[in-house]
Amino acid sequence: MRVVVGECQVDYGGRLTAHLPMAKRLILVKSDGSVSVHADDRAYKPLNWMSPPCTMTVVEAEGFDGLSGVELDPRIREVWVVKARNGDILQIGLGCIELDRCIELGVDPGLQKDGVEAHLQALLAENPDTFGEGWTTVQREYMTAIGPVDILARDADGGYVAIEVKRRGEIDGVEQLTRYLELMNRDPLLGQVRGVFAAQLIKPQARTLASDRGIDCVVVDYDALRGMDRAEERLF
C-alpha cells in the first residue's frame, strides 16, 4: 500500500462529475489498484475513489491538459490520472507532499465471523426461501477481487442476488456489500446483481443507507432457522 499525505485537488469525470478544491488530504493506493482520497473525518467512506480494475499514470502539471473545463491550482506539481475501464477518470493534482510511503501489509486473513454469524450464513444458504419463494443458492463465499460475498443466490426471476449476512447489521456491513456489488455488476456473466443485507438486528442508520443504495434489508430469526422456535408451540 502507498500512503500519501499532502495538498491535492481532486476532480472526477465520467458518468458523474465532482470537484474537491485544494486541501490537505490522505491518499491511499492499494495493491489491488484502487485509489481513494480521505479527509480527517467520515471514517466509513472516502471523499472520492476509483475501484479496481483501473490504471494510474503520473504526469507533470506543467502543460498538462486534463479533464475538460478543469483548471489546475497553480500549486500543483504533478497529476495522477486514474482511469477505469468504463472511461471514468479520477484526476488528483498534488502540491506539497508531507508523507509518501509504501508499506507492505501482507495477506489479510479477512474478517472472522463469530460462531453465530457463521452458522446463520450456513442456515440461510440451506434455506434460500427465507428471502422469497423460488429463490435458490448458487454458492456460499462467492469470491470477488476484494473478498468473498457470503451468499450468491438467484431470485424467482432468475436474477443474481448478493447476500451479506451479519449478526448485527451496521453501516460498515452495508458499505462492504456496496463494494461487492460495484465489482459484480461489471461482470458480464452475472449481469445486473442486486443486494440483500441480512441480519438478526439492523440498525436504523444501516437500513437508511441500504435503502439509499438500492439494497434490500431482511431481518432473520436465528432460532426459527435452527428449528428452535416452533410457531405451533407459541402462546402468543
C-alpha positions, 0 to 999 in steps of 0.5 A, a space after each residue: 500500500 502507498 500512503 500519501 499525505 499532502 495538498 491535492 485537488 481532486 476532480 472526477 469525470 465520467 458518468 458523474 462529475 465532482 470537484 474537491 478544491 485544494 486541501 490537505 488530504 490522505 491518499 491511499 493506493 492499494 495493491 489491488 489498484 484502487 485509489 481513494 482520497 480521505 479527509 480527517 473525518 467520515 471514517 466509513 467512506 472516502 471523499 472520492 475513489 476509483 475501484 479496481 480494475 483501473 490504471 494510474 499514470 503520473 504526469 507533470 502539471 506543467 502543460 498538462 491538459 486534463 479533464 475538460 473545463 478543469 483548471 489546475 491550482 497553480 500549486 500543483 506539481 504533478 497529476 495522477 490520472 486514474 482511469 477505469 475501464 468504463 472511461 471514468 477518470 479520477 484526476 488528483 493534482 498534488 502540491 506539497 507532499 508531507 508523507 509518501 510511503 509504501 508499506 507492505 501489509 501482507 495477506 489479510 486473513 479477512 474478517 472472522 465471523 463469530 460462531 453465530 454469524 457463521 452458522 446463520 450464513 450456513 442456515 440461510 444458504 440451506 434455506 434460500 426461501 427465507 428471502 422469497 419463494 423460488 429463490 435458490 443458492 448458487 454458492 456460499 463465499 462467492 469470491 470477488 477481487 476484494 473478498 468473498 460475498 457470503 451468499 450468491 443466490 438467484 431470485 424467482 426471476 432468475 436474477 443474481 442476488 448478493 447476500 451479506 449476512 451479519 449478526 448485527 447489521 451496521 453501516 460498515 456491513 452495508 458499505 462492504 456489500 456496496 463494494 461487492 456489488 460495484 465489482 459484480 455488476 461489471 461482470 458480464 456473466 452475472 449481469 445486473 446483481 442486486 443486494 440483500 443485507 441480512 441480519 438478526 438486528 439492523 440498525 436504523 442508520 444501516 437500513 437508511 443507507 441500504 435503502 439509499 443504495 438500492 439494497 434490500 434489508 431482511 431481518 432473520 430469526 436465528 432460532 426459527 432457522 435452527 428449528 428452535 422456535 416452533 410457531 405451533 408451540 407459541 402462546 402468543 
